[in-house]
Amino acid sequence: MDFKIRTFENEADKDFFDKLNFESFKHDFIRGKDIPEEEARKKFREFEAADPLDPWGKDHLTYFASTLEGELAGLIWLAERKAFYKFKEQLVWIYNLHVIPKYRRRGLARKLLAKADEWAMEQGLNSIGCHTLDFNTQARSLYESLGYKLIATHNESCFYEKKIGVLHF
Ligand SMILES: CC(C)(COP(=O)(O)OP(=O)(O)OC[C@H]1O[C@@H](n2cnc3c(N)ncnc32)[C@H](O)[C@@H]1OP(=O)(O)O)[C@@H](O)C(=O)NCCC(=O)NCCS
């Protein structure tokens, strides 16, 4: 299936961005727990407030994927980040990668991650990093299939890094 990948265009993108951030939060932190929607939203607000970010600021970039008819299908939210924790150099960080359920397993996340590679190269950065949780086997096998290496674990957290310009086998 063909998808279009582009940067921000309109207010509907912002709503989609907010919706998918919340979905990713629920996927990771609420999981199967039977928590009422309002309580999940409250926890999400607390989570965001603990690390306030400006996704529309100059160091951030989001790619949106849509069907050829224009239906939004997924996104990847990227930002430049200084070296931190086990990441030894300035890098592109993946703050969110999400494909809506009906468009999964069609190679869209792989396409979005290819945009992350392109953007990192344009920024002259050699490294891309992300965080996922150990139970998230679909994300982990996605990253591992693309040459991301597990460089640190902490409790349930898994930190992955891919070096750009390095051959990955
Ligand atoms: C993880 C996610 C982004 C994958 O999106 P996707 O578009 O379905 O992924 P792709 O079709 O590009 O899959 C590429 C590879 O990822 C792995 N993968 C994807 N979904 C998988 C699944 N359900 N089980 C096992 N492996 C999976 C496979 O290696 C797959 O390659 P293959 O289809 O050749 O076997 C999507 O499932 C999602 O949005 N999940 C919820 C949010 C999330 O977990 N985001 C990651 C946060 S770190």
The ligand as an SDF file (V2000), in Angstrom:
LIG
                    3D

 48 50  0  0  0  0  0  0  0  0999 V2000
    5.3940   -0.5310   16.5610 C   0  0  0  0  0  0  0  0  0  0  0  0
    4.6040    0.0730   15.3980 C   0  0  0  0  0  0  0  0  0  0  0  0
    5.0100    1.5260   15.2080 C   0  0  0  0  0  0  0  0  0  0  0  0
    4.9390   -0.7320   14.1180 C   0  0  0  0  0  0  0  0  0  0  0  0
    4.2860   -0.1120   13.0120 O   0  0  0  0  0  0  0  0  0  0  0  0
    4.0300   -0.8850   11.6390 P   0  0  0  0  0  0  0  0  0  0  0  0
    3.7610    0.1260   10.5880 O   0  0  0  0  0  0  0  0  0  0  0  0
    3.0260   -1.9470   11.8480 O   0  0  0  0  0  0  0  0  0  0  0  0
    5.4340   -1.5750   11.3840 O   0  0  0  0  0  0  0  0  0  0  0  0
    5.9720   -2.1520    9.9930 P   0  0  0  0  0  0  0  0  0  0  0  0
    4.8260   -2.6770    9.1790 O   0  0  0  0  0  0  0  0  0  0  0  0
    6.8570   -1.1320    9.3520 O   0  0  0  0  0  0  0  0  0  0  0  0
    6.7980   -3.3990   10.5180 O   0  0  0  0  0  0  0  0  0  0  0  0
    8.1700   -3.4860   10.3660 C   0  0  0  0  0  0  0  0  0  0  0  0
    8.6940   -4.6150   11.2480 C   0  0  0  0  0  0  0  0  0  0  0  0
    8.4150   -4.3660   12.6260 O   0  0  0  0  0  0  0  0  0  0  0  0
    8.1910   -5.6190   13.3040 C   0  0  0  0  0  0  0  0  0  0  0  0
    6.8010   -5.6860   13.7540 N   0  0  0  0  0  0  0  0  0  0  0  0
    5.8280   -4.7820   13.5340 C   0  0  0  0  0  0  0  0  0  0  0  0
    4.6830   -5.1750   14.1410 N   0  0  0  0  0  0  0  0  0  0  0  0
    4.9450   -6.3620   14.7470 C   0  0  0  0  0  0  0  0  0  0  0  0
    4.1710   -7.2620   15.5170 C   0  0  0  0  0  0  0  0  0  0  0  0
    2.8710   -7.0220   15.8070 N   0  0  0  0  0  0  0  0  0  0  0  0
    4.7780   -8.3640   16.0060 N   0  0  0  0  0  0  0  0  0  0  0  0
    6.0840   -8.6340   15.7280 C   0  0  0  0  0  0  0  0  0  0  0  0
    6.8680   -7.8080   14.9680 N   0  0  0  0  0  0  0  0  0  0  0  0
    6.3110   -6.6890   14.5060 C   0  0  0  0  0  0  0  0  0  0  0  0
    8.4710   -6.6930   12.2740 C   0  0  0  0  0  0  0  0  0  0  0  0
    9.8670   -6.9470   12.3250 O   0  0  0  0  0  0  0  0  0  0  0  0
    8.0980   -5.9660   10.9900 C   0  0  0  0  0  0  0  0  0  0  0  0
    8.6890   -6.5160    9.8490 O   0  0  0  0  0  0  0  0  0  0  0  0
    7.8790   -7.6310    9.0030 P   0  0  0  0  0  0  0  0  0  0  0  0
    6.5000   -7.0970    8.7820 O   0  0  0  0  0  0  0  0  0  0  0  0
    8.7040   -7.7250    7.7600 O   0  0  0  0  0  0  0  0  0  0  0  0
    7.8770   -8.8580    9.8470 O   0  0  0  0  0  0  0  0  0  0  0  0
    3.0610   -0.0450   15.6350 C   0  0  0  0  0  0  0  0  0  0  0  0
    2.7560   -1.3700   16.0000 O   0  0  0  0  0  0  0  0  0  0  0  0
    2.5310    0.9000   16.6830 C   0  0  0  0  0  0  0  0  0  0  0  0
    2.2100    2.0440   16.3980 O   0  0  0  0  0  0  0  0  0  0  0  0
    2.4500    0.4150   17.9600 N   0  0  0  0  0  0  0  0  0  0  0  0
    1.9450    1.2150   19.0670 C   0  0  0  0  0  0  0  0  0  0  0  0
    2.8820    2.3700   19.4240 C   0  0  0  0  0  0  0  0  0  0  0  0
    4.2920    1.9010   19.6790 C   0  0  0  0  0  0  0  0  0  0  0  0
    4.5370    0.9000   20.3270 O   0  0  0  0  0  0  0  0  0  0  0  0
    5.2420    2.6760   19.1410 N   0  0  0  0  0  0  0  0  0  0  0  0
    6.6620    2.4350   19.3510 C   0  0  0  0  0  0  0  0  0  0  0  0
    7.0660    3.2390   20.5230 C   0  0  0  0  0  0  0  0  0  0  0  0
    8.7650    3.0690   20.8890 S   0  0  0  0  0  0  0  0  0  0  0  0
  1  2  1  0
  2  3  1  0
  2  4  1  0
  2 36  1  0
  4  5  1  0
  5  6  1  0
  6  7  2  0
  6  8  1  0
  6  9  1  0
  9 10  1  0
 10 11  2  0
 10 12  1  0
 10 13  1  0
 13 14  1  0
 14 15  1  0
 15 16  1  0
 15 30  1  0
 16 17  1  0
 17 18  1  0
 17 28  1  0
 18 19  1  0
 18 27  1  0
 19 20  2  0
 20 21  1  0
 21 22  1  0
 21 27  2  0
 22 23  1  0
 22 24  2  0
 24 25  1  0
 25 26  2  0
 26 27  1  0
 28 29  1  0
 28 30  1  0
 30 31  1  0
 31 32  1  0
 32 33  2  0
 32 34  1  0
 32 35  1  0
 36 37  1  0
 36 38  1  0
 38 39  2  0
 38 40  1  0
 40 41  1  0
 41 42  1  0
 42 43  1  0
 43 44  2  0
 43 45  1  0
 45 46  1  0
 46 47  1  0
 47 48  1  0
M  END
$$$$
